[in-house]
Amino acid sequence: MHDAETYHKFTLLSCAGAKEVLIYVKDKLTWNENENILDIGCGTGDITVNVITEYVPSDSKIIGADISDEMIKFAENLHSHPRITFKRMDILDDNLWTSWNKGQFSKIMNFYLMQRIKDSRKAYSNMYNLIQPGDEVLMMFPIKQDLDKIGPYLARMSKYSKYAEELSKITVHFTPREDHVSYNCDLLESLGFDLILCKEKVVSCEVPSVNFIIELYGLITTLSQILPQDLFQEALEDSKRIVIDNKILEQTENGMVYNYTILIIIAKKRC
Ligand SMILES: C[S@@+](CC[C@H](N)C(=O)[O-])C[C@H]1O[C@@H](n2cnc3c(N)ncnc32)[C@H](O)[C@@H]1O
């Protein structure tokens, strides 16, 4: 997912989720003067600039970093902030230390990153080395999504039979598991973090239309890689019907709402 311009259309959802989390955790984090904050997997930088700055001390410096050069260029062109810079970083890099220093940051944040990371151990281990003892990592990522119902429905349709096996396995989280809470908590503790918070939370976000959520689904899953272009477009149309028939969006007085479950973690590097 390196299409920064398309992703940017959906950041109102991620910004709303990040804001809800930061309001919830702000007082659970320890704040000092001159914080050096890394927002890893910053994407288009909207959360970095428009949300994080509202909830951290005003003298903090923030680096928004992402594996995608396209995202970093887009963020640089879109935003200008005296205390924020954008740089490329792959949090799975085995050799981060040619460009970055151990203990360089006092806080690491990431929003909607870890569901896309296949090697959580490597990512957490790099995060551990990027901060000092006593410093904290805050992360949030979706762990349960009703959108995951779409793939198995498509897989049962005869026109997609050739791709049924892959379609049946499509999930928004790249490494789906039943035990996200214990898996992540155990892993972080084994790497030398103390857990300040590890909590599931249901997030509700208003969405303007079914088309909107389906376009997002097409962008954040592997559907477009599994199907040829013509079938991909047809599958998006079918996905709309699946969303409506299965009431994946809730109709409220204010419009349509999508509910999903996130995991929020605050992990502190042991002293
Ligand atoms: C779903 S987007 C979230 C963007 C932003 N945090 C937001 O919530 O709007 C995930 C981002 O993580 C980035 N990403 C994926 N793997 C990464 C890695 N190994 N290191 C750094 N960034 C990565 C992607 O390029 C993408 O911009």
The ligand as a Tripos MOL2 file, in Angstrom:
@<TRIPOS>MOLECULE
LIG
   27    29     1     0     0
SMALL
NO_CHARGES

@<TRIPOS>ATOM
      1 C1         -2.1220    1.6160    7.4380 C.3       1 LIG1
      2 S1         -0.8160    2.7290    7.1810 S.3       1 LIG1
      3 C2         -0.9190    3.7720    8.6140 C.3       1 LIG1
      4 C3         -0.4040    5.1610    8.3670 C.3       1 LIG1
      5 C4         -0.6250    6.1510    9.5130 C.3       1 LIG1
      6 N1          0.0290    5.7210   10.7390 N.3       1 LIG1
      7 C5         -2.1130    6.3120    9.7450 C.2       1 LIG1
      8 O1         -2.6220    5.6250   10.6520 O.co2     1 LIG1
      9 O2         -2.7490    7.0560    9.0200 O.co2     1 LIG1
     10 C6          0.6030    1.7310    7.5710 C.3       1 LIG1
     11 C7          1.9030    2.4230    7.2140 C.3       1 LIG1
     12 O3          2.9700    1.6140    7.6910 O.3       1 LIG1
     13 C8          4.0190    1.6560    6.7440 C.3       1 LIG1
     14 N2          4.8720    0.4710    6.9480 N.ar      1 LIG1
     15 C9          4.6090   -0.8090    6.6070 C.ar      1 LIG1
     16 N3          5.6530   -1.6010    6.9230 N.ar      1 LIG1
     17 C10         6.5870   -0.7980    7.4850 C.ar      1 LIG1
     18 C11         7.8950   -1.0360    8.0020 C.ar      1 LIG1
     19 N4          8.4400   -2.2550    7.9730 N.pl3     1 LIG1
     20 N5          8.5960    0.0110    8.5220 N.ar      1 LIG1
     21 C12         8.0500    1.2600    8.5210 C.ar      1 LIG1
     22 N6          6.8250    1.5390    8.0150 N.ar      1 LIG1
     23 C13         6.0980    0.5260    7.5130 C.ar      1 LIG1
     24 C14         3.2890    1.6760    5.4110 C.3       1 LIG1
     25 O4          4.1140    2.1590    4.3670 O.3       1 LIG1
     26 C15         2.1010    2.5870    5.7130 C.3       1 LIG1
     27 O5          2.3860    3.9250    5.4140 O.3       1 LIG1
@<TRIPOS>BOND
     1     1     2 1
     2     2     3 1
     3     2    10 1
     4     3     4 1
     5     4     5 1
     6     5     6 1
     7     5     7 1
     8     7     8 2
     9     7     9 1
    10    10    11 1
    11    11    12 1
    12    11    26 1
    13    12    13 1
    14    13    14 1
    15    13    24 1
    16    14    15 ar
    17    14    23 ar
    18    15    16 ar
    19    16    17 ar
    20    17    18 ar
    21    17    23 ar
    22    18    19 1
    23    18    20 ar
    24    20    21 ar
    25    21    22 ar
    26    22    23 ar
    27    24    25 1
    28    24    26 1
    29    26    27 1
@<TRIPOS>SUBSTRUCTURE
     1 LIG1         1 GROUP 0 **** ****
